[in-house]
């Protein structure tokens, strides 16, 4: 009689699931450690919106 087999298989599946989750956690931690923080300009202005003024913007040919 193989009554203990399903619980054994379940335990093995859970063990591999925990191992994969641990690998993912480690990989995510390494990836976040490798990320370079976004560089802000020296005056503290966001580089994505640098040079934008309040109100209507000048046409492209006049912008310079």
For each residue, the residues with C-beta under 8 A, 3 or more apart:
1:
2: 5
3: 6
4: 7 8
5: 2 8 9
6: 3 9 10
7: 4 10 11
8: 4 5 11 12
9: 5 6 12 13
10: 6 7 13 14
11: 7 8 14 15
12: 8 9 15 16
13: 9 10 16 17
14: 10 11 17 18
15: 11 12 18 19
16: 12 13 19 20
17: 13 14 20 21
18: 14 15 21 22
19: 15 16 22 23
20: 16 17 23 24
21: 17 18 24 25
22: 18 19 25 26
23: 19 20 26 27
24: 20 21 27 28
25: 21 22 28 29
26: 22 23 29 30
27: 23 24 30 31
28: 24 25 31 32
29: 25 26 32 33
30: 26 27 33 34
31: 27 28 34 35
32: 28 29 35
33: 29 30
34: 30 31
35: 31 32
36: 39
37:
38:
39: 36 47
40: 44 45 46 47
41: 44 45 46 47 50
42:
43:
44: 40 41
45: 40 41 49 50
46: 40 41 49 50
47: 39 40 41 50
48:
49: 45 46 52
50: 41 45 46 47
51:
52: 49 57
53: 57
54:
55:
56:
57: 52 53 63
58: 62 63
59: 62 63
60: 63
61:
62: 58 59
63: 57 58 59 60
64:
